[in-house]
Amino acid sequence: MGIQQYKTDIGFRTLVESVNENLYIIPRYQRKYRWTKEQVSSLVESLIFGMPIPPIYTCRNEDNQLEILDGQQRIMSLFFYYIGYYLDNSKNSCINFSELVIDNRSFKDALMDQFALKELHIELEGEKGIR
């Protein structure tokens, strides 16, 4: 069995739409969402200031869906920010970030225009070819 991998750049808009359309699958072995408000803020600041962030690792399953191997916390954090709320795990309450403004623009607009994320796909090669 071999492993084949390839990298792609994925735009923020594509990421958000893919999450919204359930194109990414979060497998059962993934831990539950646990990021704090501070961790999410740091991720967003990294994107805004052009700092590198780790890639998202995915693998196609037998149903041709993209399973998230690594990056679930980052993906969901950005999605929650985009739709305007963040679940504060310490209080189980929603915090509204829709009023966040960057360079006189809404957070949504700023992210849509400029940021791309790295995505790494991993394919396993079996006896019958790539699965």
Summary of the structure (lengths in Angstrom):
residues: 131
radius of gyration: 16.0
end to end distance: 10.4
largest distance: 55.6
contacts: 338
relative contact order: 0.27
helix: 31%
strand: 36%
